[in-house]
Amino acid sequence: MTSAAARGLLVSTMILTPALLLPNLGSDATPFVLLVALLAGVLTFVEYNSVFPSIVEFRDAAPFNRLRFAALFLTIFSLSVILRGMDAPTLMTTAVTSIGTIVGNAIDFPYSPVRMIVLMLPPDASAETVGFVRTAAGLSYMVSLIAMTAFLVLVRILNWPVRSGAFNVWVNLPLFDPTAGGDVLDRLQRDARINIALGFLLPFLVPAVVKLASDMIAPITLQHPQTLIWTLAAWTFLPASIIMRGIAMGKIADMIEEKRKRAYADAEAESNGGFQPA
């Protein structure tokens, strides 16, 4: 219960971070932010305090969700710090903004996700908005790349999730039905490929779709800083999260395939009288 309560508190703190750091939030938005933070904290507490799984995947396969939470929290905190530095610059806000500017300018090449986000802005966007979006997108993608690299190291080198103990498919994949039809191994491998491909294409597709639907969707501005922070965080976090999910499902498929091979080898050895063929 203590662990579940700590997780709920951390999730609520993450949602409240932009409201706590940004000045002049407005009295109308404060109750809504508090309500969302409270609901997210309660749902997280209920999920991790329950014995039975509901919707959170890889609940008992640490540190998958911890890594995703750390990446999202760091992204939101960094973007909030950059926006705060526009009104009240400090040494920390200047340092974070400088790092984001360097990374954003380095990644802002033709057909890159950062360039796609910048091109999504309206033609009359101010230089301040363009500079912030480039800086924020570059910093967000850097955090996402670091998270994906760290998880890939956990899977390929540190043998996640076996190193944490037995892997329970029902608890860690509550939305995956093994009896839905077809071979479980083929379905896991197919889902892994789809997730990785979708995660790779999403940073390019979303800005293009938003640009095409610019008549119906309000353009990005600095008038609503929290909306801007969550939008940019979602554009970078969701693709990284989907790719990490694809890598995880591919690893589980490899584990099932390896276990099947051992089972077939043991069955063949028993059929041969307990002797392995030379």
N, C-alpha and C positions, 0 to 999 in steps of 0.2 A: 504493500500500500504506500509506503514511503517513497519507493522508486517511482510508482505511478504518479504520485502527487508532485514529485520533482519534475517529471516530464511534462505534466500539465502546466506547471508554473513556467517552465522554460518556453513552451509554445505560446502561452499568453504574453510573456515578456517580448518574444519576437514580434508578435502582432502589434504590440504597443510601442515598439521601438521608434518608428517614424513619428508617432504622435508625441513621444517624450522628447525627441531630439529637435524636431522642427518647431520654430516659433510661429505664432499667429495661426494656430490650427483652425480656430473657429468653434463657436459653441455648438453649432448644429452637428458637426462631425464627431465630437467627443463622445456622446452617448452611444453612437453607432459603433465606434471603434472599441469602446469598453464592452459592449454586448458581444461583438464578434470574438474578442479576446477571451471573454468568459466562456462562451460556448465552445471554442476550440480547446481551452484548457480542460473543461469538463469532459468533452468527448475523448480527449487523449487520456485522461485519468481513468475513465470507464473502460476504455479499450485495453490499457495495460494492467488494470487491476482485475480484469476478468480472466477466468481460466479458458473460456471458449473464445475462439477468434471471430472477428466480424468483417472488417474491411481492410485493416492495416496489414500490408504484406511484409514478410520477413520480420515479424515481430520478435521472434526469438533467435534471429540469425544476426547477432551483433557482429560488426558495427555498421551494418548497411544503413539503417534508418538514422543512426547517429551521424554518419558521414553526410547524408543528405540534409539533415537538419542543420549541421554546422555550416554547410555550403550556403543554404538559404539564409540563415541568420547573418553570416558574414556579408553576403550580398546586400541584404536590406540595411544592415548597419552601415556599410560603406557608402551606399547611395544616400542614406540619410545624413551622414557626416558631410558628404560633398555638397548637398543642398544647404545644409546649415552653414557651411563655410562661405556661401554666397552672401549671407546677411551678417554673420558674426564669425569672421575668419579667426582661426587659432592655429597653433603649430601642428596639431593633429589633422585638422581639416585641410590645411595646406599640403601636408605630406601625402594624405590619401588622394587628394585631387591631383597632385603631381604624378603619383604612380598611375592613376587612371588615365591621365592625359598621355603619358608615355606609351602605355599599353594600347590605348585606343588609337593613337596615331600610327602605331606599328601594325595593328590589325586592319586599319582602314585602307584596304587595297581593293581594286575592282572585284566585284562579285563576292566579297567577304560578307559574313553576317552583319558586321558593324556598318559596312557601306550600305547594305540593304536597309538597315534601320535608319540611317541618316537620310537616305533617299526617300524614305517614307514620310518625312516631315513635309509640311506644306511649303510652297515656294516662298511665302512671305515670312517664314520662321526667322526669328531673331538670331543673331550670332550667339547670344547667350544660350538659347535653347539648343542650337546645333552643337555647340561646344559641350554642353552638359550631357546630351544624349550620346555623343561620341565617347566622352570620358566614362560615363556610366556603363555603356555597353561594353567597352573594352575591359573595364575592371570586372564586370559581371562574368564575362566569358573567361577571363583568367581564373576566377574562382571556380567556375564550373569545370574547366580543364584540369585544374589541380585536384578537384574532387574525383573526377573520372579516372585520372592517373593513379591516385591513391587507392581507389577501389580495384583497379586492374592489378595493382601490385598485390593487394590482399588476396585476389582470386588466383593469380598465376604463381606467385612466389610463396605466400603464406598459407595457401591451400584453404581459403575460405570456401564453404562454411564448416568443413570437417574439423578444423582445429578447435571449434567451439563445442564439439560434441555431436550427438546424433541430430540429423536434420529431419524435422517433422513437416511433411508436405502439407498436411491439413492445417496446421497452425500458421505456417509461414506463407502459404498460398491459399488463403480461404476462398478466393474468387475463382480458383482453378478447379474444375470438376474432372477428376481422373476417369469417371465413368461416362463422360459425355459422348464418347464414340471415337474410334480410331486408336491407334497406338499412342500411349502416353509419351514415349520418347520422341516420336515424330511431331507430335503437337508441341512439345516443349521446344524442340529445335526450330520449328516453324515460327512460334511466338517469339523466340529469341532473335531470329533474323528480322522479323517484322518490326520489333521494338528498336533494334539498332538502326535499321534503315529509316524508320520514322523519326527517331531522335536526331539523326544526321540531317534529314531534309527539313525538319520543322523550323529551324532558325532562318532558313531561306524562304520557306513557303508563307509563314505568318506575315512578315512585312509586305510581301507581294500581294497577299490577299487584302490586307488592310489598305494598301495603296489603291487597289482596284475598287475597294468599297469606301473610298474617302468621302463620297457624297453622303453615306449613311452613318459613318463612324466619325466622331469628333477627332480632329487632329491633335497630336501631342503638343502640349504647351506646358509652361511652368505655372499656370494658374492653379492647378490641382496637384501639388507636390506628392501627396500620398498615392494618388492614382498613377502618377508617373513612376514612382518607385516600384509599386507592385506590378505594373505592366512590364517594365524592363526586367524586373526580377523573374517574372514568369517566363519571359521570352528566353532567358538563359537557363533557368533552373529546370523547367519542364523537359526540354530536350536532353539535358544531362541526366535527369532522373530516369527518363525512358531508356536511354542508352545503358545506364547502370542496371536497370531491370532486365534488359536484354542480355547483358553479360552474365547476370546472376542466373537467369533461366537457362542459358547455355551451359553454365557450370553444373547446374543440377542435372541437365540432360546427360552431360558427360559422366557424372556420378552414377546415374541409373544405367547407362550403357556399360560402364566398367563393372558394375555389380552383376549385370546380366551375363557378361562374359565369364566372370568367376563362377556364377551358378551353372552355366553350361559346361564349363571345364570340370567342375566337381561332379556334375551328373554323368559326363562322359567317363570320368575316372571310375565312378561307381559301377557303371555298366561294363567296364573292362576288368572288373574284379578288384578294383582298388589300385591298379597299376597305371601310371601315366605312360603314354606312348613315348618311345625313345626319339 
